[in-house]
């Protein structure tokens, strides 16, 4: 155990550099995001990611937000496994029949006020899966959605822009729809 701790302290925080243009955009978006998160959420915005039946393309982009390259925690975004601690739900995919009840329960377990963001084209209207015997369609068919971030899949930068745009609204908890560029 001591040997592992020594190696951790020797290594320190390891992050990999992004391409210069992407890094500049991330720093700009992240700076604004960090400032607003400190004011509105008292230092951190806690997010619960939910896969409601996606192909995992959007899931990979959400996980990329938290990897050593994008490192969204430096801006005050934190992911949690429990909806009871979440301020925001990031939901991906069309709602499959098997996930409808679980998604509704997760939404109900999230303390108010809660933000719900549907990620990707599938979260918006069911995407290529649409409505079928196995899929109910977009997220709004099961729970109220505050914002949509379109794309198949949207990049981590676009996801951050969408989150920033949502929390900068005067009334982020009212139903809003936007599509970051």
C-alpha positions as CSV (number, residue, x, y, z in Angstrom):
1,X,0.0,0.0,0.0
2,X,2.8,2.4,0.9
3,X,4.5,1.6,-2.4
4,X,1.4,2.6,-4.3
5,X,1.0,5.8,-2.4
6,X,4.6,6.8,-3.1
7,X,4.0,6.2,-6.8
8,X,0.8,8.3,-6.8
9,X,2.6,11.2,-5.1
10,X,5.6,10.9,-7.5
11,X,3.3,10.8,-10.6
12,X,1.0,13.7,-9.5
13,X,-2.0,14.8,-11.6
14,X,-1.7,13.5,-15.2
15,X,-3.5,15.3,-17.9
16,X,-2.8,15.2,-21.6
17,X,-2.8,18.3,-23.8
18,X,-5.6,18.9,-26.3
19,X,-4.9,20.4,-29.7
20,X,-4.2,24.1,-29.2
21,X,-7.5,25.3,-30.8
22,X,-9.6,22.9,-28.8
23,X,-7.8,23.7,-25.6
24,X,-8.3,27.5,-26.1
25,X,-12.1,26.9,-26.7
26,X,-12.3,24.6,-23.6
27,X,-10.5,27.1,-21.4
28,X,-12.9,29.9,-22.6
29,X,-16.0,27.8,-22.1
30,X,-14.7,26.3,-18.9
31,X,-13.9,29.7,-17.4
32,X,-17.4,31.0,-18.0
33,X,-18.8,27.7,-16.7
34,X,-16.7,27.8,-13.5
35,X,-17.8,31.3,-12.8
36,X,-21.5,30.6,-13.1
37,X,-21.2,27.3,-11.2
38,X,-19.6,29.1,-8.3
39,X,-22.4,31.6,-8.2
40,X,-25.4,29.4,-8.8
41,X,-24.4,26.0,-7.5
42,X,-22.0,26.9,-4.7
43,X,-18.8,25.7,-6.3
44,X,-19.8,22.5,-8.1
45,X,-22.5,21.2,-10.4
46,X,-23.1,17.5,-9.7
47,X,-24.3,15.5,-12.7
48,X,-25.8,12.0,-13.0
49,X,-25.4,10.5,-16.5
50,X,-28.2,8.1,-17.5
51,X,-28.2,5.8,-20.5
52,X,-31.9,5.3,-21.4
53,X,-31.2,2.9,-24.3
54,X,-28.5,4.5,-26.5
55,X,-26.0,3.0,-28.9
56,X,-23.3,4.4,-26.5
57,X,-21.9,7.0,-28.9
58,X,-23.2,9.9,-26.7
59,X,-22.1,7.9,-23.6
60,X,-18.5,7.8,-24.8
61,X,-18.5,11.6,-25.4
62,X,-19.9,12.2,-21.9
63,X,-17.2,10.0,-20.4
64,X,-14.6,11.9,-22.5
65,X,-15.6,15.0,-20.6
66,X,-14.2,13.5,-17.4
67,X,-11.1,11.8,-18.8
68,X,-7.6,13.2,-18.4
69,X,-7.7,15.0,-21.7
70,X,-10.9,17.2,-21.3
71,X,-10.8,17.1,-17.4
72,X,-14.1,18.8,-16.8
73,X,-13.6,18.6,-13.0
74,X,-11.3,21.6,-13.2
75,X,-14.3,23.7,-14.1
76,X,-16.5,22.4,-11.2
77,X,-18.4,19.6,-13.0
78,X,-18.6,16.4,-11.0
79,X,-20.3,13.2,-11.8
80,X,-22.1,11.1,-9.2
81,X,-23.5,7.6,-9.2
82,X,-26.5,8.6,-7.1
83,X,-29.4,10.8,-8.3
84,X,-30.0,11.8,-4.8
85,X,-26.9,14.1,-4.9
86,X,-27.4,15.3,-8.5
87,X,-28.2,18.8,-9.7
88,X,-28.5,17.8,-13.3
89,X,-29.4,14.6,-15.2
90,X,-27.7,14.0,-18.6
91,X,-29.8,11.5,-20.4
92,X,-28.8,9.8,-23.6
93,X,-30.6,7.6,-26.1
94,X,-34.2,6.9,-26.9
95,X,-36.1,5.6,-23.9
96,X,-36.3,1.9,-24.3
97,X,-39.3,0.0,-22.9
98,X,-37.1,-1.6,-20.3
99,X,-35.6,1.7,-19.1
100,X,-38.9,3.8,-18.8
101,X,-39.6,3.0,-15.2
102,X,-35.9,3.2,-14.1
103,X,-35.6,6.7,-15.8
104,X,-38.8,7.9,-14.1
105,X,-37.6,6.6,-10.7
106,X,-34.2,8.3,-11.2
107,X,-35.9,11.6,-12.1
108,X,-38.1,11.3,-9.0
109,X,-35.1,10.5,-6.8
110,X,-33.3,13.7,-7.9
111,X,-33.9,16.5,-5.4
112,X,-35.6,19.6,-6.7
113,X,-34.8,21.9,-8.4
114,X,-33.5,19.6,-11.1
115,X,-32.2,20.1,-14.6
116,X,-32.6,17.5,-17.3
117,X,-30.6,17.6,-20.5
118,X,-31.3,15.2,-23.3
119,X,-28.0,14.5,-25.2
120,X,-27.9,13.6,-28.9
121,X,-30.5,13.2,-31.6
122,X,-31.9,10.1,-30.0
123,X,-32.6,11.9,-26.8
124,X,-34.3,14.6,-28.8
125,X,-36.7,12.6,-30.9
126,X,-35.6,9.0,-30.8
127,X,-33.1,9.5,-33.6
128,X,-32.6,6.5,-35.9
129,X,-34.4,4.3,-33.4
130,X,-37.6,6.4,-33.4
131,X,-40.6,4.8,-31.8
132,X,-40.9,1.1,-32.1
133,X,-41.8,-2.0,-30.2
134,X,-38.7,-1.6,-28.1
135,X,-38.4,2.2,-28.0
136,X,-40.8,4.9,-26.6
137,X,-38.9,7.7,-28.5
138,X,-37.3,10.9,-27.1
139,X,-36.7,11.6,-23.4
140,X,-39.5,14.1,-23.2
141,X,-42.0,11.2,-23.6
142,X,-41.0,10.0,-20.1
143,X,-39.7,12.9,-18.1
144,X,-39.7,16.8,-18.5
145,X,-36.6,18.0,-20.4
146,X,-35.0,21.5,-19.8
147,X,-32.6,21.4,-22.7
148,X,-31.5,19.4,-25.7
149,X,-28.0,19.1,-27.1
150,X,-28.3,17.8,-30.6
151,X,-25.7,15.8,-32.5
152,X,-24.9,12.2,-33.3
153,X,-22.9,12.2,-31.1
154,X,-22.2,15.8,-29.8
155,X,-18.5,16.4,-29.0
156,X,-17.5,17.1,-25.4
157,X,-17.0,20.7,-26.3
158,X,-20.6,21.0,-27.6
159,X,-21.9,19.3,-24.5
160,X,-20.0,21.8,-22.3
161,X,-21.4,24.7,-24.4
162,X,-24.9,23.3,-24.0
163,X,-24.6,23.0,-20.2
164,X,-23.2,26.5,-20.1
165,X,-26.0,27.9,-22.2
166,X,-28.6,26.2,-20.0
167,X,-27.2,27.4,-16.6
168,X,-26.7,30.9,-17.8
169,X,-30.5,31.3,-18.5
170,X,-32.4,33.5,-16.1
171,X,-34.8,30.6,-15.4
172,X,-32.9,27.4,-16.2
173,X,-35.6,25.3,-14.5
174,X,-38.3,26.4,-17.0
175,X,-38.6,24.3,-20.1
176,X,-36.1,25.6,-22.7
177,X,-34.9,24.2,-25.9
178,X,-31.6,25.1,-27.5
179,X,-29.1,23.8,-29.9
180,X,-25.5,24.9,-29.3
181,X,-23.4,25.6,-32.4
